[in-house]
Amino acid sequence: MTVLAHHFHSSILREYDVRGIYEETLQDQDAWAIGHCFSQLLGEKENKTVVVCRDGRLSSPILESFLVKGLKEAGVNVICIGVGPTPLLYYAVQSLNACGGIMITGSHNPSDYNGFKMTLKDRPVFGNEIRGFQGLAKKIHLRSHPGSAKEKDVSGLYIQRLLSDYMPKRHLKVIWDAGNGAAGDILTRLVEEMPGEHTVLYGEIDGTFPNHHPDPTDEKNLLDIKRTLKEQKADIGIAFDGDGDRLGVIDDQGNVIWGDQLLMLFSRSLLKEKPGSTIISDVKASDSLFEDIAAHGGVPLMWTTGHSLIKKKMKESGALLAGEMSGHIFFADHYYGFDDALYAAIRLLNIVELFDKPLSEIHTSLPRYFATQEMRIQCSEDRKFKIIEEVKERLKKETSVDVFDLDGVRVKTNEGWWLLRASNTQDMLVCRCEAKKKKDLPKIIKEMVFHLNKSGINYTL
């Protein structure tokens, strides 16, 4: 048995995935080594089967070929399902009864990035398992009996699964923006089978993202869908990120329905059917969301940001619904518990079609406090987590402070709260502040900025 060794660039083995700049920090041989390392996570079982899917980035086909080579050399049988969104991979792992799956995607990062999201059949791969690839790659064994590879198209079955939970009540006019991302082809085929009027923007999959960056959490990427929505006097706009596991929603007046407000709509709907359900959201979400869940008979649970961590907590807690400010939405009532923006869109249309008034009126009526948008501050990879620890140490000396510190620090005050955490996907610090009264927001922001400045971050609003 031949034994080889490989070394990954220190920056690419991240909390939720493997991700880097192609041919700078992320190389073709990394994909090969990931195939071998992932095989070791599956153990020594026979007939190991892994599904592989890729997004539309220019580097994805070559990375796929190296990944499949590594998997086969490790004795794994590979099913390649072609180009599609990350939820298609998750669906394929379940429907094909595979041991796991690997998605080749740079998600919402710029076009020169790429990476790998990984899942086992019953749970995501994240954290120390991913970081442990550095050790696993020191001894890569080439099996004497390699695995096989075949292609299989499951996109039609996936589309029918999405439609199976669609319960149209009235015709809507919907504007969709695929952002030239991996969801484009399936989205275009999906809406052809749906009643109503549908306009798809940028449905052609193009890894250079020629029209705008595929990240619906940044409002500048929503200018085209807002304009088209107003021109066509549409009922709703729905945009997707680069790999189709996050969505952004715009009401009929062109206002963004942010992730916590979106989860509020989903929570109210779910709790009518399943009162008492646990519903999870992340540390960036508004207090108004957690209060609204409780007010409608649910059990709110605040948890750490990150799709892998949320999915794990859903299984532990038995939660039927979860969501993040970033637009990841997870359904476990009629669905599989993974983040699927296309499925979330179907469930949202079910809700909107029941309203006897425009979505904007419902949106305006939702309870809310006075919050900043998510602020992202450039900070080096080797410094960002150290800053969080410094802030924690200072806060320990303030005995009256109420701190949620499982994910950065979310500091509760009499007037509201402020959050400071290190991004697990980018070289950024993430901040957000919220006050129950508008007049108190500057004070809360000032307290957060004080701690940034104390740690050498010169930041002002």
N, C-alpha and C positions, 0 to 999 in steps of 0.2 A: 504493500500500500504506500503510495507516494504521499509525502507530507510537505506542504508548502507554508509560507508565512506571508502575511499582508499587514500593512499599517495604514490606518485611516487618519486623515487630517483631523487634528484635535477639535476643530470647530463644528464638524458635520454630524456627530452623534449627539442628538438633542433629546429633549424630554419626550416629545410625541412622535418624532420621526427622524429620518436621516435627511439632511438638507444642506446644500452648498452651492457655490457658483461653479457651473460646469467648466471643466478643464482648468480650473484654478484651485478650488478646494475639493471639488468632487470630480473623480476620474472614472473612466470606463471600468478599470480594474476594481474600483470600489463596489460596483454593481455585482461583479463576479464574486467578490468576497462576501457580500451580503447574502447571496444565494447559499453559500456554504454555511454562514453563521445562522441563518434562519432555519436551515435544515436541522442544526443542532438543537434549536429550541423545540423542535417537534419530537425529539427523542429518537429511540431506536425502533419505533414501530415499523411494521411492514406496509408497503403500498402507500407511502406518504404522497399525498396529492396537494398541490398548491396552485391557486389561481393567480394569474398575472394579468394586470390591466395597465394601460398607460394613458397619459393625457396627450394633448396635441403639441407639446413643446418640440422644438426641432431636435433636441438631444434625446428625446424619449425613445425612439426606435433603436438607437445604438445601445443605450443603457439597457433596454429590454433584452437585446441579444446577449449581452454579457451576463445579465441576471439569470436568464434561462440556462445559459451554459454552466454557471456555477451551481444552480439547483440540480441540474441533470447530473453533473459530476458528483454531487453529494447523494445521489440515489433517489432523487425526488421526481415524481411524475408531474409534469407541468401542463396546465390548461391555460392557453393564452386566449383571452376574450377580446383583444383588440383595443381600440381607442374608445374611451368613455369616461364618465365621471367616477369619482371615488365610490359613491353609493352603489354603482353598478358592480364594482368589485365585491363590496360587502354582501350584496344580494346574491352574487354568484357563489360565494363561499357557502352561504346557507343553502341555496337551492341545489347545488351540485354536491353537497355533503363533503366538501373538501376539508383538509386539515387546517388550512390557513390561506392567506392571500397577501399579495404585495402589490401596491399601487405605485406606479412610477409617476410622480407629480411634483411640481414646484409650488403647488397650491396657488396662493395669491401673490407670491413673490415675483419680482421682475423676470423677464423672459430668459435671462442668462442663468437663472437658478434652476435646479431640479432636485429631486430627492425621492424618498421612498416612505410610504405609510404602510404599516404592517399590522396584520390581525391574525389571531388564531381563530378557530371556529367559534369558540365561546367567549373570547375576550380580546381586547386590544393588546398590542405589544408596545411598551413604553418604559420610560424611566431607566432603571438600572439594567433592564434587559437589553435596551438599545446601547447604552453606554458599555455594557459588557461585551459587545461585539469586538471591541479593541483587544480584549483578552482572547476571545474565541478565535480571532483571525491569526493568532500567533501559531496555531497548529491546524492547518486546513488539510483534510484527508481526501484524496481522490479515490473514490470507490471503484472497485474492480467491476462492479455491475451497475453502470449508470442508469439513471431514470430516462423517461421518455418525454416528449413534448407534442402536444396537438393543439389545434385551434378549435374554438367553439363559440358560436354567436348566441348569447343569451339576452341580447338587447330587446328582442320582441317579447320574450317572457317577462322581462323587467317592466316594460311599458304596460303590459296587461296587468301586472301586479299593482302598479301605480293606479291604473284606472279602476281596479276592483274596489277601491275605497272611495271613489269619487261618486257623490250623490247629488247630481245637478238639480237645482230647484228652479232656477231661472237663468236666462242668458245674460252673461256679462261681457263687457268689452274689456279685454285684458291686453296690456303691453308687457312683453317679456324682453329681457336683455340678457343674452347668454355671454356677452363680452368676449366673443371668439374663444371661449373656454371649452372645456371637455364635455360640457353638458349640451352643447349646441345641437348636435345631430339628434339625440334622443328627445330633446325638448321640441324640436321641429316636428318630429314624428308623433310625439305625444299630443300636441295641440290639434293636429289634424283629425284626431279621433274624439275631440271634446266639443260639446255644443258651445255656442257663443261666438264672438268675434275676437280673433287672436292675431296680434302683430308681433313677430319675433325680430328683434334687432340683433345683428351680429351673430347669427346662428352658425355661420361657417367657422369651423374649428381652425384656428390659425395661431400657432405658438409664438408669433411675434406681437400679438395683441395690437393690431394696427389702429384701432379706434379709441380704446381707452383701457386703462389697467383694470383687470377683473377683480376688483375688491369693493363690494357694495357698502362697506363700512365707511368709505371715504366719499363724501358727498360730491366731490368734483367728478367722480366716475359715474354719477347718476344724472348728469346734465342732459344727456341724449334721451334717456327714458322719461325724464320729467317733461321735456319739450314735446316729445311725441304724445305723451299722455294728455297734455293740455290741448294739443292740436286736434286730437281725435276725440276729445271729451270722454276719455275712457274711465272705467270704474276703479281700476287698480293697476299698479305697475309692480312687476316682480323681477328682480335682478339676481344673478348668480355670480359666485366667485369662480376662480380658474378651474377648480376641480369639482364643482357642483355639490359641495357638502354644506355650503352656507348660502343664505339668501338675504336680500334686502327688499323691503316693501315700501311702496309709495302710495299714499291715498289719492283720491280723485282730485284733490286740490294741490297735488305736488309736494305734500309734506311727508318726510321720512317717518315711518313707524319703526322706531329703534327696537333692538332685540328684547329689552325687558318689557316694552309695551306690547310687542308681538306675543311674547309668552303669556302676558296677561289675558289676551284674547283666547289663546289656546287653553289656558288654565280654566277660564270660566266655562268654556264649552265642555271640557273633559269632566269638570266637577259636577255638571248637571247629570252626567251619565254615571260617574263613579265618585260619589261624595266621599270625603275622607282620604283621598289619594295624596301620597307624598309627591311633591313637585320640587325639582331642584333648579336653582340658578346659581350663577357664579358671583364672585366678589365684586364685580363691576356693576351689578344690577342695582336698580333703585330700591330704596326701602319701600316705596309705594307698591312695588310688585309683591314683595313678601307679605306686606300687610293685606293686599288684595286677595292673595291666595288664601290666607287665613279667614278673611271676611266672607269668602265664598265656600267655606267648609273644607278647605284643603290643609295639608300640612307642609308649610314651606321649609326648605332646607337650603342654606347657603353653603356653597362648596367651592373648591379651587377651580380656577380657569383651566381649560384644556379638554378637548373632546375625549381623549383617552381616560382622563381622571373622572370626568363626568359619567362616562359609560360604566366604569368600574363601580362608582358610587351608586348608580341606578340599580345595579345587580345586588349590591349589598343591602340597600334600603328598600328594595321592591318598588321604587318610584316608577310611575307610569308615564311621566313626562319630565323633560328637562330642557333647558335652553340657556344660551349664553348671549351676552351683548354683541358678540361677533357675528351672530346669525346662525350658529349651529343650533338646530332643534332636533330633539330626540323623542320619538314616540315608542312606547312599549305596551300600549293598550291593544291596538290592532296591528302593530308592526313589530319590527325586530329589535328596537332599542338603539339602533345606530343613527347617526346624523345623516339625513338625506334631504337636501333642499328641495328636490323635485317632489318628494312625497309631502314635505311640509307645505309646499305650494298647493297641492291637491287638498290637503286638510284645511288650509286657509280659505280656499274658494268655497268649500262646503259651508264654512261659517259665514262668509260675506254674503252668500246667496240667500241666507236666512234673514238678513237685515232688511227692514222696511224703510231704511233711510240710507243716504250715502255713507261710505266708509269714513269720510272725513268727519262726519258728525259723531260717529262712534268713537273715532280716534280722539277727537277733542274732549269727549266726555270722560275719558279714562283718567283716573286720579294720577297726579304727578307732582313732584316737588321741583325745586329749582336746581338744576344740575349743569355742570360743564359737560361738554362732549369729552370723549376719551382723548387724553393728551398723550402724545408719544414723544419722548425726549431721547435723542441720540446718546448712546452710552456704550462704551466698549464692552465686549463680551467678558473680559476678565475683571471688569469693575462693577457691572450692574448688580450682581448678586451681593457683592461686598457692601455696596451702599445700603441695600435692604437690611443687612445685618447690623450696620452702624445705626440705622434708624431704630431698629428693634431695641438695641442696647440703650439708646437715649430714652425711649418710651418706657423702658422698665423702671426708670427712676421716677416716672410720673405715676404714682400709685393710684391716682383717681381715673386713669385713662382706661377705656374699654377697647381692647384690641383683638381683632380676629387675625391671627398671624399664620394660618396654614398656607397662605398664598400671598407673600408680601406682607403688607400691613394695611388693614382697613380699620381706621381709628374712628370710633363713635364718640360724638360730642353731644351736648345738650341741644345744639342747633342743627346737627346733621352728621355727616361723616366725610372723611377723605381717605383716598386709597393711593398707595404707592407699591408697585410690584415690578419685578423684572420680567420682561417678555421671554418666553421659552423658545420663540421662533425667530426673533430678530435682535439686533444689538440696540435694544431700546429699553427705557423705563416707561412704564404705563401709569398714568395718573388720572384720577377722576375725583370730583368733589360734588357734594350735594347738600343743600340746605332746605329745611322745611319752610323757611321764610326767605324771600328774595334778599332782604336787607342783610341776612347773616352769611350769605355765600362769600363775599369778599374776605370776611374774617376766617372762614374755613380754608379758603385758598391760601391766605397769608400763612396759616399754620403749616400747611403742606410745603409751601415754598421755603419756609424757614428751615425745615429739615433737609430739603434738597441743597440749599445753600451751605448748611453746616457740613455737608458731605462733599462740598466742592463743585456742585452743579450750579452754575450761574443761570438761573431761569427766572423769567418774569412773564406774566400774562399781559 
